Each structure stands twice: as C-alpha cells, then as structure tokens.
C-alpha cells in the first residue's frame, strides 16, 4: 500500500508526501505518539497530498508516517444498529470509556457475537442482482432484510443458502455465482462509501403519499410527503428541537435516524437523555427501539462534523433498500455547512457569500437529492423523508445556507421569534412557510382518495385569510381599533381563530399533541364554515368578545378526547353560538 510522510500541519489540515498512487476521498492513518489518527484525502497535487484529520492533531510532527488504506470513508451496515448511539465515523459511543472521547480510539460499530434468527427468502437457483433480498432477521420487532452485496455488478445465481436458524452477522449465509463463474460468499454485513448515493432501486418517482405527523400546522397547512424533503430554520429558543421530537415520535415511519451534526454539547445531551424516555405511540414500546442517533458536537474536529450527515444518510439508504420508511432528521445543517466552509477556507478556495464554498448550493442539492420515494427491483417501495434544521445566525433567513436550502427542499417551516415570544407554538410562521407538494397533481389525486377533493382548496383559502388578517393587524396597529371598519375586525379575528385552533398545538398535552387526520379534517371543515359566515356586528368590541369566546370553546374541544362526550358537548356549544349569529 501507499505510504506517506507528514510535511506540513495547519490545525486539522495535514500535508503528506507520498510514494505511490492516492485517490481523492481515500482514508489514511497517521502515526503520532502511539496513536493512529484517521484522515481523509481532500486534495492531491503531484506527490503532495492534503488530508483532513478527524481528530485533534496536537503533538503531530513533520516526518510522521502515514499508511493509506485504498478505501474511502465507509460505513459498516448490518442488523444490530437500532437503538445505538454513534459518532460521525460510526464509532459506538456506548463502547467508549470515560467522559471524553480518546484520540485515536475507534470502535467496532456492530456486535459480531450476537446471535440472530435468520429466515431465508431466496432459494437455490434464483437469479439475483445487487441489493436483492436473500433473507430476513428481526431486530426490536422490526423485520430487516439481508441483501445481496451492494457493490456486486451484473447478475448472479444463488448457489447455496443456509436453512432457517441462528447465525452471527459474520457467518456466511449464502454463496452466489456471478456471470464470470466466481463464487461470492455473502454474510449479513454491507460496506458502502458515505459520500456516494445508493442507486439500488428501479425507479424514483415524484413522492405523493402524505406523511402523517399529527402536527396540524404541518399536515393541514404545509403537508410533507413520504420521501419528501423539508427544513426548519429558526433562531435559538423557537422550538426546533421540540418540533423535531414531535415529528420523530408521531410520524408514520418505520425507522428514525437523528443526526446531531455539530450541535452544542448541551443540545446533544438533551437528545441522549430524552429520546430513550419517549414512548412510541405506534408500538407502545420505547421510541429508541427503532431509532439511531449520530452525534457530533461543535467542539469535535471539523472533518468529523462534515462526515456525520453523510453517515446518517447512508444508513437511511440501507434501510430504504429493505422496503422500509425512514425518517431522517438533521440538526443542524448550518453547522455542517460551517464545517464545509472551514475546509474550503483551509484549502484556500475562492470564497462565496459569507465565505461559504462557491459550490454550497450543489453540495446541499446533492445531499437533499439522496432522499426520496423509490420502487425497488422487486416491486416493493421504500422511502427516506429528510427534514433538516437550519440555525441561521441571529435568525437571519436571508443567509446563504437558508437560501440555498430553500432552492432544493420542498417544504419550508419558518420558525419565528415573534410567534415564540407570544407563546404561539409551534412557532411556524403560517405566511412565510410553504409546501410545494400542495401544487403536485399526484399529491392532489392522493388527497382526493385519502380525504376528499375539497381539502386543498379549503387549505388555500385559509392561507389567503391568514395573509389578509396580517395586513389588517398592521392597519389596526397604525390606525387604532376605532380607525378601521367593523368588518375589518371580523376578518382579523377569523384569521386569529385559524391560528389558535388549527396552527397552535400543545406538544405537552396527551390529547392535543397528536391529531389524527380524521380529526384534522373535521377541524378544517368547522373553521372553514366559521370563516365563511357573514356575521353582522354593530361594534368592534362585540367582534372581539364573540371570537374570544369561540376560540376558548374550540381550544377546549382540541384538549378533549376525539368523539368523547366532552368533545361532542363542545361541538354542540360551537353550533349554538353559530346558530345565534346566522
């Protein structure tokens, strides 16, 4: 293998003189003080190679030796990853000793001694291609598929497959014969380089199937779909993490992957302590049983921070190839972009806006493009729904990361400081936020079948009312209550009832935290009916009193168990109030 010698060190950027061929993205190990530091090649100029080290380079001297592996940064994929806590390089954090990670310490991400109950799916003589299903194992009640190696090219025949029984992930479970007549031994482990998207599917259509999250401001107003992409920008304290928790807990997904890429240490601790405690409403067990957490704090080296989101996405693609629905949450992609900026600056590349790389938009676009809804080769479907959070400095939504993410993500959930200050949670701005899926004809067809053909027109009308309500609120602020006509007050309070009853939701209330689609349909119909009534009020104070009372009853209805006696009582009360004013 190629060897190298350290000739220069600038923080995590190390220059090596090499004696043989080296490819970009290749992994090498640099020896220093008894530690082997892992590094990735980012630039090759003749015999000089620039590498970024995934660890602290303190004490690294010129003349230190490096060994190149001939492989790229890759992840090890197999049963046994669920409920695990990894760092960006897929080291198992639970296996590491002490409070701080030790330099040069790398762990095996998988338990190779654990026994799995394997059931074959393929049989001898079957013709298979890469990522076809050979068998399955069950992990935490989740059926996982054992697949043909992803790197295999062309077709192969199943020469031998083991009978149902107990095996380790390293045991050979099948032997395949490729087109050249070579035998390939297959175990349960897959390897895949993190920077390359998996294309082991037949077709990737435009996604159309609504992803139910139970959060009204998302499902009703700005829906996201299975295999869709969205992002949540917002300043500190506006509720990004709470909204992520709610989506992770309630969304119709089989696997949840949380990538805490470059979070502050206290935020990462929150994820580690809170997630294991969350109950899964779908299974009644712990949510952690179908969750993987990948954590990188802000004080970790920049290279590891950059790698973590790619590691998470590759794991998601692995589960998608099994025909599973994966929800991937990245918190926060701003810190990933900052890592890219730091690398770009060290390589002395021409800076773009705010010193971010010139190709930032391409990097974000390629990454978001790896999500999606796919038809597998066997006709089954799998999906990766990707929601990233962005932490713009000072809440400025015009900065490059937010702007470039806007170009590629189809859903935009703008968290607003002003709404958070008014305690209107989730603090998603109803006017700035959008979902482009509302415009897709495939989505409209799905909604017609799943709910009704009036759903989308009603939502669009309510969005217009919110916009009109905002304009009138500004006029009232300038001219005073007496300075605008009574019907202006009515229009404003109709936008307020939309806000209080549909858009606001209590994440800490057992009933209100999650709203079924059936219940959301009922709420939408009710609020649309209220908004379309032409009330006759004599004075603006009458408008205020009436709608405050109406909002109060509607909120009590939201806190009541659906179709219960209490719930029906509040609905009857609303009907009486409407009848009195018709």
C-alpha positions as CSV (number, residue, x, y, z in Angstrom):
1,X,0.0,0.0,0.0
2,X,1.0,3.6,-0.5
3,X,3.0,5.3,2.4
4,X,3.3,9.0,3.2
5,X,5.4,11.3,5.3
6,X,4.0,14.4,7.1
7,X,5.5,17.6,5.6
8,X,3.2,20.3,7.0
9,X,0.4,20.7,9.6
10,X,-2.2,23.5,9.8
11,X,-4.7,22.6,12.5
12,X,-6.6,19.6,11.1
13,X,-5.2,20.0,7.6
14,X,-2.1,17.9,7.1
15,X,0.2,17.8,4.0
16,X,1.8,14.5,3.2
17,X,4.5,13.5,0.7
18,X,3.5,10.1,-0.8
19,X,5.4,7.3,-2.6
20,X,2.6,5.9,-4.7
21,X,-0.9,6.5,-6.1
22,X,-3.6,8.0,-3.9
23,X,-7.2,8.8,-4.8
24,X,-9.4,11.7,-3.5
25,X,-11.6,10.7,-0.6
26,X,-9.2,7.8,0.4
27,X,-8.7,7.1,4.1
28,X,-5.2,7.0,5.7
29,X,-3.9,6.6,9.3
30,X,-1.1,8.9,10.6
31,X,1.1,7.6,13.4
32,X,1.8,10.0,16.3
33,X,2.8,9.3,19.9
34,X,1.4,5.8,19.8
35,X,-2.0,6.9,18.3
36,X,-3.2,6.2,14.8
37,X,-5.2,9.2,13.6
38,X,-7.8,8.7,10.9
39,X,-7.7,11.2,8.0
40,X,-9.4,11.7,4.6
41,X,-7.7,12.9,1.4
42,X,-9.3,16.1,0.1
43,X,-6.8,17.2,-2.5
44,X,-4.0,15.6,-4.5
45,X,-1.3,17.8,-6.2
46,X,1.5,15.6,-7.7
47,X,3.2,13.8,-4.8
48,X,1.7,16.2,-2.3
49,X,-1.5,15.1,-0.7
50,X,-3.7,17.2,1.6
51,X,-5.7,15.3,4.2
52,X,-8.1,16.4,6.9
53,X,-7.7,14.6,10.2
54,X,-10.8,13.5,12.0
55,X,-9.1,14.1,15.4
56,X,-7.0,16.7,17.2
57,X,-3.6,17.0,15.6
58,X,-1.9,18.3,18.8
59,X,1.7,17.0,19.0
60,X,1.8,15.8,15.4
61,X,5.3,16.4,14.0
62,X,6.8,16.7,10.5
63,X,8.2,13.4,9.4
64,X,5.5,11.3,11.0
65,X,4.5,8.2,8.9
66,X,1.1,7.6,7.3
67,X,-0.4,4.4,5.8
68,X,-3.1,4.6,3.1
69,X,-5.9,2.1,3.1
70,X,-7.0,2.2,-0.6
71,X,-10.6,2.6,0.7
72,X,-12.9,5.6,1.1
73,X,-14.7,6.6,4.2
74,X,-17.4,3.9,4.5
75,X,-19.9,2.6,7.0
76,X,-20.5,-0.9,8.1
77,X,-24.2,-1.8,7.7
78,X,-25.8,-4.9,9.3
79,X,-28.5,-5.8,11.9
80,X,-27.7,-4.5,15.3
81,X,-27.6,-0.8,14.6
82,X,-31.0,0.2,16.0
83,X,-31.0,1.9,19.5
84,X,-27.3,2.7,19.0
85,X,-25.5,6.0,19.6
86,X,-22.8,6.6,17.1
87,X,-20.4,9.4,16.2
88,X,-20.0,10.7,12.7
89,X,-17.4,8.0,11.9
90,X,-19.8,5.3,13.2
91,X,-17.9,4.6,16.4
92,X,-20.2,3.2,19.0
93,X,-20.2,5.8,21.7
94,X,-21.6,3.4,24.3
95,X,-18.5,1.2,24.0
96,X,-16.1,4.1,24.7
97,X,-14.6,4.7,28.1
98,X,-14.7,7.9,30.1
99,X,-16.4,11.2,29.6
100,X,-14.3,12.4,26.7
101,X,-13.5,10.5,23.5
102,X,-9.9,9.4,23.4
103,X,-7.8,10.3,20.5
104,X,-7.1,7.5,18.0
105,X,-9.7,5.3,19.6
106,X,-12.1,3.6,17.1
107,X,-14.6,1.0,18.0
108,X,-16.5,-1.7,16.0
109,X,-20.0,-0.3,15.4
110,X,-21.5,-3.8,15.4
111,X,-21.8,-6.6,17.9
112,X,-20.3,-9.6,16.0
113,X,-21.1,-12.1,18.7
114,X,-24.8,-11.5,18.9
115,X,-27.0,-14.3,17.5
116,X,-29.8,-13.6,15.0
117,X,-32.7,-15.7,13.9
118,X,-32.3,-15.9,10.1
119,X,-35.2,-16.9,7.7
120,X,-34.3,-17.4,4.0
121,X,-36.3,-15.6,1.3
122,X,-34.4,-16.6,-1.8
123,X,-33.8,-20.3,-2.7
124,X,-31.1,-22.1,-4.6
125,X,-31.1,-21.3,-8.4
126,X,-32.7,-17.9,-8.0
127,X,-31.2,-15.1,-10.2
128,X,-30.4,-12.0,-8.2
129,X,-28.8,-8.6,-8.6
130,X,-27.3,-6.2,-6.1
131,X,-29.4,-5.4,-3.0
132,X,-32.0,-8.2,-3.8
133,X,-33.3,-9.8,-0.6
134,X,-31.8,-13.1,0.5
135,X,-33.4,-13.5,3.9
136,X,-34.6,-11.6,6.9
137,X,-33.9,-11.2,10.6
138,X,-36.0,-9.4,13.3
139,X,-34.5,-6.6,15.4
140,X,-36.6,-5.0,18.1
141,X,-39.8,-6.3,16.3
142,X,-38.6,-4.7,13.0
143,X,-38.1,-7.0,10.1
144,X,-34.8,-6.4,8.4
145,X,-33.6,-7.8,5.1
146,X,-30.3,-9.5,4.4
147,X,-29.3,-8.4,0.9
148,X,-27.0,-9.2,-2.0
149,X,-23.8,-7.1,-1.6
150,X,-24.5,-3.5,-2.9
151,X,-21.2,-3.4,-4.8
152,X,-21.9,-6.6,-6.8
153,X,-22.2,-5.9,-10.6
154,X,-24.4,-7.7,-13.0
155,X,-26.5,-10.8,-12.2
156,X,-25.7,-13.8,-10.1
157,X,-27.3,-17.2,-9.2
158,X,-27.9,-18.4,-5.7
159,X,-25.6,-21.5,-5.4
160,X,-26.2,-22.1,-1.7
161,X,-28.3,-20.5,1.1
162,X,-28.4,-21.7,4.7
163,X,-31.6,-23.0,6.3
164,X,-33.5,-21.0,8.9
165,X,-31.6,-20.9,12.1
166,X,-29.4,-18.8,14.4
167,X,-26.3,-17.1,12.9
168,X,-23.9,-14.3,13.6
169,X,-23.6,-11.4,11.2
170,X,-20.1,-12.6,10.2
171,X,-21.4,-16.1,9.3
172,X,-21.7,-17.0,5.6
173,X,-25.5,-17.2,4.9
174,X,-25.3,-17.6,1.1
175,X,-22.9,-18.3,-1.8
176,X,-23.6,-16.6,-5.1
177,X,-22.1,-17.5,-8.5
178,X,-21.6,-14.3,-10.7
179,X,-21.6,-14.1,-14.5
180,X,-17.9,-14.9,-14.7
181,X,-18.4,-18.1,-12.7
182,X,-16.8,-16.8,-9.5
183,X,-18.3,-17.7,-6.1
184,X,-19.2,-14.8,-3.8
185,X,-19.6,-15.6,-0.1
186,X,-22.3,-13.4,1.5
187,X,-22.7,-12.6,5.2
188,X,-25.0,-10.1,6.8
189,X,-22.6,-7.1,6.6
190,X,-22.6,-4.5,3.9
191,X,-20.0,-1.8,3.3
192,X,-20.8,1.4,1.5
193,X,-18.8,4.7,1.0
194,X,-20.8,7.5,2.7
195,X,-20.2,10.2,0.0
196,X,-21.9,8.2,-2.8
197,X,-25.6,7.9,-3.1
198,X,-27.0,4.3,-3.4
199,X,-28.9,3.7,-6.7
200,X,-30.0,0.2,-5.9
201,X,-33.7,0.8,-7.0
202,X,-35.7,0.6,-10.2
203,X,-37.4,3.9,-10.2
204,X,-37.6,7.1,-8.2
205,X,-40.9,8.8,-8.9
206,X,-42.1,12.1,-7.5
207,X,-43.4,11.4,-4.0
208,X,-47.1,11.8,-3.4
209,X,-48.1,10.0,-0.2
210,X,-48.9,12.2,2.7
211,X,-46.7,11.6,5.8
212,X,-49.0,12.0,8.8
213,X,-47.2,13.7,11.6
214,X,-50.1,14.6,13.9
215,X,-48.9,18.2,13.9
216,X,-51.8,20.3,12.4
217,X,-49.6,23.2,11.1
218,X,-47.7,20.6,9.0
219,X,-50.4,18.0,8.0
220,X,-53.2,20.6,7.2
221,X,-51.4,23.7,6.2
222,X,-48.0,22.6,4.8
223,X,-48.0,18.9,4.3
224,X,-44.9,16.8,3.8
225,X,-44.9,13.5,1.9
226,X,-43.2,10.1,2.4
227,X,-39.9,10.5,0.7
228,X,-40.2,14.3,0.7
229,X,-37.7,17.0,1.9
230,X,-38.3,19.8,4.3
231,X,-36.3,22.1,6.5
232,X,-36.9,24.1,9.7
233,X,-35.0,27.3,10.1
234,X,-35.3,29.3,13.2
235,X,-33.3,31.3,15.8
236,X,-32.4,29.9,19.2
237,X,-35.3,29.1,21.5
238,X,-38.1,29.0,18.9
239,X,-38.8,25.3,19.3
240,X,-36.8,23.5,16.6
241,X,-35.9,20.5,18.7
242,X,-39.4,20.2,20.2
243,X,-40.9,20.2,16.7
244,X,-38.4,17.6,15.6
245,X,-39.2,15.4,18.7
246,X,-42.9,15.6,17.8
247,X,-42.4,14.6,14.2
248,X,-40.0,11.8,15.2
249,X,-42.4,10.4,17.7
250,X,-45.6,10.7,15.7
251,X,-44.7,10.4,12.0
252,X,-45.7,7.3,10.1
253,X,-42.1,5.9,9.8
254,X,-40.5,2.5,10.5
255,X,-37.0,3.8,11.3
256,X,-36.0,7.2,12.8
257,X,-32.4,8.5,12.4
258,X,-31.3,11.6,14.2
259,X,-28.1,13.2,13.0
260,X,-27.0,15.8,15.6
261,X,-24.3,17.3,13.4
262,X,-22.3,20.0,15.1
263,X,-24.8,20.7,17.9
264,X,-23.7,22.3,21.1
265,X,-22.9,19.7,23.8
266,X,-25.9,20.6,26.0
267,X,-28.3,20.0,23.0
268,X,-26.8,16.7,22.2
269,X,-27.1,15.7,25.9
270,X,-30.8,16.5,25.6
271,X,-31.2,14.1,22.7
272,X,-29.4,11.3,24.5
273,X,-31.4,11.7,27.7
274,X,-34.8,12.5,26.2
275,X,-35.1,10.1,23.3
276,X,-34.7,6.9,25.3
277,X,-37.6,8.1,27.5
278,X,-40.0,8.8,24.7
279,X,-42.9,6.3,24.2
280,X,-43.7,5.1,20.7
281,X,-47.4,5.7,20.1
282,X,-47.4,3.2,17.2
283,X,-46.0,0.2,19.0
284,X,-46.4,1.1,22.7
285,X,-42.7,0.4,23.3
286,X,-39.8,2.9,23.6
287,X,-39.2,5.1,20.5
288,X,-35.5,4.4,20.9
289,X,-36.0,0.8,19.8
290,X,-36.4,2.0,16.2
291,X,-34.1,5.0,16.4
292,X,-30.4,5.5,15.6
293,X,-28.6,8.6,16.9
294,X,-25.5,10.0,15.3
295,X,-23.9,12.7,17.4
296,X,-21.2,15.2,16.7
297,X,-20.7,18.2,19.0
298,X,-19.5,21.6,17.9
299,X,-16.1,21.1,19.6
300,X,-15.4,17.9,17.6
301,X,-13.0,18.4,14.6
302,X,-14.5,19.9,11.6
303,X,-13.9,16.8,9.4
304,X,-15.9,14.6,11.7
305,X,-18.7,17.1,11.7
306,X,-18.9,17.1,7.9
307,X,-18.9,13.3,7.8
308,X,-21.8,12.8,10.2
309,X,-24.7,13.8,7.9
310,X,-23.3,11.6,5.1
311,X,-23.1,8.6,7.6
312,X,-26.7,9.2,8.6
313,X,-28.0,9.4,5.0
314,X,-26.1,6.2,4.0
315,X,-27.7,4.3,6.9
316,X,-31.1,5.6,5.8
317,X,-30.5,4.4,2.3
318,X,-29.6,0.9,3.7
319,X,-33.0,0.7,5.4
320,X,-34.8,2.1,2.4
321,X,-33.3,-0.8,0.3
322,X,-35.2,-3.1,2.7
323,X,-38.6,-1.5,1.7
324,X,-38.8,0.5,5.0
325,X,-40.0,4.1,5.6
326,X,-37.1,6.1,7.1
327,X,-37.4,9.5,8.7
328,X,-34.0,11.3,8.8
329,X,-33.7,14.4,11.0
330,X,-30.5,16.5,10.8
331,X,-29.9,19.1,13.5
332,X,-28.4,21.4,12.3
333,X,-27.3,21.5,8.7
334,X,-25.9,25.0,9.4
335,X,-23.1,23.5,11.4
336,X,-22.5,21.0,8.6
337,X,-22.2,24.0,6.2
338,X,-19.9,25.7,8.6
339,X,-17.7,22.6,8.5
340,X,-17.7,22.8,4.7
341,X,-16.7,26.5,4.9
342,X,-13.8,25.8,7.3
343,X,-12.5,23.1,4.9
344,X,-12.9,25.3,1.9
345,X,-11.0,28.1,3.6
346,X,-8.1,25.9,4.6
347,X,-7.8,24.7,1.1
348,X,-7.6,28.4,0.0
349,X,-10.5,28.0,-2.4
350,X,-12.3,31.1,-3.8
351,X,-14.9,32.0,-1.1
352,X,-18.6,32.5,-2.0
353,X,-21.2,34.6,0.0
354,X,-20.3,34.8,3.8
355,X,-17.1,32.8,3.0
356,X,-19.1,29.6,2.3
357,X,-17.9,27.4,-0.5
358,X,-18.8,28.6,-4.0
359,X,-20.5,25.2,-4.7
360,X,-22.5,25.2,-1.5
361,X,-25.8,25.1,-3.4
362,X,-24.6,22.0,-5.3
363,X,-23.5,20.2,-2.1
364,X,-26.8,20.9,-0.4
365,X,-28.8,19.9,-3.5
366,X,-26.8,16.6,-3.9
367,X,-27.4,15.8,-0.3
368,X,-31.1,16.5,-0.3
369,X,-31.4,14.7,-3.6
370,X,-30.5,11.4,-1.9
371,X,-33.8,11.4,0.0
372,X,-36.9,10.2,-1.9
373,X,-39.6,7.6,-2.5
374,X,-38.4,4.6,-4.6
375,X,-39.7,1.4,-6.2
376,X,-37.2,-1.4,-5.5
377,X,-36.3,-4.0,-8.1
378,X,-38.7,-6.5,-6.6
379,X,-41.7,-4.0,-6.8
380,X,-41.7,-3.1,-3.1
381,X,-41.4,0.6,-2.1
382,X,-39.1,2.3,0.4
383,X,-38.7,6.0,1.3
384,X,-36.4,8.4,3.1
385,X,-38.1,11.6,4.3
386,X,-35.4,14.1,5.2
387,X,-36.1,17.1,7.4
388,X,-33.1,19.3,8.2
389,X,-33.0,22.2,10.7
390,X,-31.1,25.4,9.9
391,X,-29.8,27.7,12.7
392,X,-29.2,31.0,10.9
393,X,-27.0,33.4,12.8
394,X,-29.3,36.0,14.5
395,X,-32.4,34.4,13.0
396,X,-31.5,35.9,9.6
397,X,-33.3,33.8,7.0
398,X,-31.5,35.6,4.1
399,X,-28.1,33.9,4.9
400,X,-26.6,31.5,2.3
401,X,-27.5,28.2,4.0
402,X,-31.2,29.0,4.3
403,X,-31.4,30.5,0.8
404,X,-29.7,27.5,-0.8
405,X,-31.7,25.0,1.2
406,X,-34.9,26.8,0.1
407,X,-34.0,26.0,-3.6
408,X,-34.0,22.3,-3.0
409,X,-36.3,21.5,0.0
410,X,-39.9,21.2,-0.9
411,X,-41.3,22.2,2.5
412,X,-40.2,25.3,4.4
413,X,-41.2,25.6,8.1
414,X,-40.0,29.1,9.2
415,X,-39.9,29.3,12.9
416,X,-40.3,32.9,14.0
417,X,-39.0,34.6,17.2
418,X,-42.1,36.9,17.4
419,X,-44.5,33.9,17.5
420,X,-42.3,32.1,20.0
421,X,-42.3,35.2,22.2
422,X,-46.1,35.3,22.0
423,X,-46.1,31.6,23.1
424,X,-47.8,30.6,19.8
425,X,-46.3,27.1,19.5
426,X,-45.3,25.5,17.2
427,X,-43.9,28.9,16.2
428,X,-44.2,28.1,12.4
429,X,-44.9,31.3,10.5
430,X,-48.1,30.5,8.5
431,X,-47.4,33.1,5.8
432,X,-43.7,32.6,5.1
433,X,-43.9,28.8,5.4
434,X,-45.0,26.7,2.4
435,X,-45.2,23.2,1.0
436,X,-44.7,22.8,-2.7
437,X,-46.4,19.4,-2.6
438,X,-49.8,21.2,-2.5
439,X,-49.1,22.1,-6.2
440,X,-48.3,18.5,-7.3
441,X,-51.1,16.8,-9.2
442,X,-50.0,13.4,-7.8
443,X,-50.5,14.7,-4.3
444,X,-53.9,16.2,-5.1
445,X,-55.0,12.8,-6.5
446,X,-53.8,11.1,-3.4
447,X,-55.6,13.6,-1.1
448,X,-58.9,13.1,-3.1
449,X,-58.8,9.4,-2.4
450,X,-57.5,9.7,1.2
451,X,-59.6,12.6,2.4
452,X,-61.7,14.5,-0.2
453,X,-61.4,16.8,-3.2
454,X,-62.2,19.9,-1.2
455,X,-59.3,19.6,1.2
456,X,-56.6,21.5,-0.8
457,X,-59.0,24.4,-2.0
458,X,-60.1,24.9,1.7
459,X,-56.5,25.0,2.9
460,X,-55.5,27.5,0.2
461,X,-58.5,29.7,1.2
462,X,-57.4,29.7,4.8
463,X,-53.9,30.6,3.8
464,X,-55.3,33.7,2.0
465,X,-57.3,34.6,5.1
466,X,-54.2,34.4,7.2
467,X,-52.4,36.8,4.8
468,X,-55.4,39.2,4.9
469,X,-55.5,39.0,8.7
470,X,-51.9,40.0,8.9
471,X,-52.4,43.0,6.7
472,X,-55.4,44.2,8.8
473,X,-53.5,43.7,12.0
474,X,-50.9,46.1,10.7
475,X,-53.6,48.6,9.8
476,X,-55.2,48.3,13.3
477,X,-51.8,48.9,14.9
478,X,-51.4,52.1,13.0
479,X,-55.0,53.5,13.0
480,X,-56.3,52.1,16.2
481,X,-59.4,49.9,16.9
482,X,-61.8,52.7,16.0
483,X,-59.9,53.7,12.8
484,X,-60.9,50.6,10.8
485,X,-64.4,49.3,9.9
486,X,-66.1,46.6,11.9
487,X,-65.9,44.1,9.1
488,X,-62.0,44.5,9.1
489,X,-62.1,43.4,12.8
490,X,-64.2,40.4,11.8
491,X,-61.7,39.4,9.0
492,X,-58.8,39.8,11.5
493,X,-60.5,37.6,14.2
494,X,-61.3,35.0,11.6
495,X,-57.6,34.7,10.9
496,X,-57.0,34.5,14.7
497,X,-59.4,31.6,15.1
498,X,-57.5,29.8,12.3
499,X,-54.2,30.5,14.2
500,X,-55.5,29.5,17.6
501,X,-57.5,26.4,16.6
502,X,-55.5,24.9,13.7
503,X,-52.0,26.2,13.8
504,X,-51.3,26.2,17.6
505,X,-50.9,22.9,19.4
506,X,-49.8,21.8,22.8
507,X,-46.9,19.3,22.5
508,X,-47.0,18.5,26.2
509,X,-50.7,17.7,26.3
510,X,-51.5,14.0,25.8
511,X,-54.6,14.6,23.6
512,X,-53.6,17.8,21.7
513,X,-50.0,16.7,21.0
514,X,-51.2,14.4,18.2
515,X,-54.2,15.0,15.9
516,X,-55.5,12.2,13.7
517,X,-56.2,13.0,10.0
518,X,-59.9,12.4,10.5
519,X,-59.9,14.9,13.4
520,X,-57.9,17.4,11.3
521,X,-60.5,17.1,8.5
522,X,-63.3,17.9,11.0
523,X,-61.5,20.9,12.4
524,X,-60.7,22.2,8.9
525,X,-64.4,21.9,7.9
526,X,-65.6,23.6,11.1
527,X,-63.1,26.6,10.9
528,X,-63.9,27.0,7.1
529,X,-67.6,27.1,8.0
530,X,-67.0,29.8,10.7
531,X,-64.8,31.9,8.3
532,X,-67.4,31.8,5.5
533,X,-70.3,33.1,7.7
534,X,-71.0,36.8,7.2
535,X,-71.6,38.0,10.8
536,X,-73.4,41.2,11.5
537,X,-71.7,43.0,14.4
538,X,-72.5,46.6,15.4
539,X,-69.3,47.4,17.3
540,X,-65.7,46.1,17.1
541,X,-65.9,45.1,20.8
542,X,-68.8,42.7,20.0
543,X,-66.5,41.1,17.4
544,X,-63.7,40.7,20.0
545,X,-65.9,39.3,22.7
546,X,-67.6,36.8,20.4
547,X,-64.5,35.4,18.8
548,X,-62.6,35.2,22.1
549,X,-65.4,33.1,23.5
550,X,-65.5,31.0,20.3
551,X,-61.7,30.4,20.4
552,X,-61.9,29.4,24.0
553,X,-64.5,26.7,23.3
554,X,-62.6,25.5,20.2
555,X,-59.4,25.1,22.3
556,X,-61.3,23.2,24.9
557,X,-62.5,20.9,22.1
558,X,-58.9,20.4,21.0
559,X,-58.0,19.2,24.5
560,X,-60.9,16.7,24.6
561,X,-60.6,13.1,23.5
562,X,-61.9,12.8,20.0
563,X,-65.7,11.8,19.8
564,X,-65.9,11.6,23.6
565,X,-69.0,13.0,25.4
566,X,-67.0,16.1,26.4
567,X,-65.8,16.7,22.8
568,X,-69.4,16.4,21.4
569,X,-70.5,18.8,24.1
570,X,-68.1,21.5,22.9
571,X,-69.0,20.9,19.2
572,X,-72.7,21.4,20.2
573,X,-71.8,24.6,22.1
574,X,-70.0,25.9,18.9
575,X,-73.1,25.1,16.8
576,X,-75.3,27.0,19.2
577,X,-73.1,30.1,19.1
578,X,-73.1,29.9,15.2
579,X,-76.9,29.5,15.0
580,X,-77.3,32.6,17.2
581,X,-75.4,34.7,14.7
582,X,-76.5,33.4,11.4
